[in-house]
Amino acid sequence: MNQDKKDKKDEMDKLVLNYRNEALANSIMQQPNSKIFITYGNAHLPGTYQILKAKDPNWKIASVKWIRTIDTPKEYQKELDLLEE
């Protein structure tokens, strides 16, 4: 991939990340409960937290637990029979 395409992809990735962070922060702010559980990718935490703090300086993270939600198997073989013979 040439540098120009890579730069455009990085720019688009940041745009999508920021959009999702804003949507997530807005959703969190609308929650009536004082404690909530969120499962989201780790790239979203810094930006989302920054947005939440800007909206409400009292906002805080009580705990963070990093887990891998989907793991690839060491070996995988499967056939899909989608076409009828």
Secondary structure, DSSP 8 states (H G I E B T S, - for coil): --HHHHHHHHHHHHHHHHHHHHHHHHHHHT--SSS------GGGHHHHHHHHHHH-TT----------S----SS-------S--
